[in-house]
Amino acid sequence: MDFSNFNSAEQAHMTKIIEKKQMQDFLKMYANIVEKCFTTCCNDFTSKALSSKEDACVANCTEKWLKHSERVGARFAEFNAEQASQ
């Protein structure tokens, strides 16, 4: 985004808004990962500790979600760069 036509106070305000939105998006993604992986992997509540099967499932689930998120972010950046060059 180009904020060059804003004064410094407006630029700082817009930067804060963007940073807040990015943090909200990160927390939403994190909450979604936790919910999805917990629901998918944790189903034995007879112990307070995760079984080795549940632990492996959670590790695989979170790794997949993070890789997916990273890939989507990369594609979004590529798309933005492509749009900016046109």
VENVEN-V952338 format. One record per residue. PSI is psi as a letter, one per 40 degrees, with the letter a starting at -180 (999 if undefined). OMEGA is omega as a letter, one per 20 degrees, with the letter a starting at -180 (999 if undefined). D_FIRST is the distance of its C-alpha to the first C-alpha in whole Angstrom. Layout:
# VENVEN-V952338
((PSI | OMEGA | D_FIRST) (PSI | OMEGA | D_FIRST))
This chain:
# VENVEN-V952338
((i | a | 0) (h | r | 4) (f | a | 6) (d | r | 9) (e | r | 11) (i | r | 12) (i | a | 15) (d | r | 15) (d | r | 16) (d | r | 13) (d | r | 11) (d | r | 13) (d | r | 14) (d | r | 10) (d | r | 10) (d | r | 13) (d | a | 13) (d | r | 10) (d | r | 13) (d | r | 16) (d | r | 14) (d | r | 14) (d | r | 18) (d | r | 19) (d | r | 18) (d | a | 20) (d | r | 23) (d | r | 23) (d | r | 23) (d | r | 26) (d | r | 28) (d | r | 28) (d | a | 29) (d | a | 31) (d | a | 33) (d | a | 33) (d | r | 35) (d | a | 37) (d | a | 38) (d | a | 38) (d | a | 40) (h | a | 42) (e | r | 45) (h | a | 48) (f | r | 48) (e | r | 52) (i | r | 50) (e | r | 47) (i | r | 46) (i | r | 45) (i | r | 47) (d | r | 46) (d | r | 45) (d | r | 43) (d | r | 41) (d | r | 41) (d | r | 39) (d | r | 37) (d | r | 36) (d | a | 36) (d | a | 34) (d | r | 31) (d | r | 31) (d | a | 30) (d | a | 28) (d | r | 26) (d | r | 26) (d | a | 25) (d | r | 22) (d | a | 21) (d | r | 22) (d | r | 19) (d | r | 16) (d | r | 17) (d | r | 18) (d | r | 14) (d | r | 13) (d | r | 15) (d | r | 14) (d | r | 10) (d | r | 12) (d | a | 14) (d | r | 12) (d | a | 10) (e | a | 14) (999 | 999 | 15))
